């Protein structure tokens, strides 16, 4: 019996390590199932054969506001026009900054003329933790084979000033364009900046 308990404990430890392991560039992206603001369920495997962008967001974060006052909508439109699935992920827990109801999320999308494929909720933080999402925004690009190809910042200037967008290196946009062209992003990893995700 003791041996069996040890085996079970070891198995649980391995499983726990697997669940908390950091995502790896060049490896399959962590699967997930989330519900969007319309009540529809989405799993990563549902998008097999399509490039997927994950954008961690919090509408109250000054760094998110910067990009929604600057270039986020144009990026969303450019990507979704190329059949990219763009999911805006809200991992803010209930009672924390950035937490919204489905109707509030839809109002935000409309008021900002945002154009994601869907706004999805991760109130438990399970998806955010699986991707090691640290900031809003934190950007990820997953290729058509379900392999994680980019994770990091949206650009190279970690400020909340809209005017800095024009002179920043567009790290995420460059990475997404590379993936769509069948190429490996360079860099594939960059340091994200913004507000901490409110788990």
Secondary structure, 3 states (H helix, E strand, C coil): CHHHHHHHHHHHHHHHHHHHCCCCCCCECCCCEEEECCCCEEEHHHHCCCCEEEEECCCCCHHHHHHHCCCHHHHHHHHHCCCCEEEEEECCCCCCCCCCCHHHHHHHHHHCCCCCCEEEECCCCHHHHHCCCCEECCEEEECCCCEEEEEECCCCCCCCCHHHHHHCCCHHHHHHHHHHCCCCCCCCECCCCCEECCC
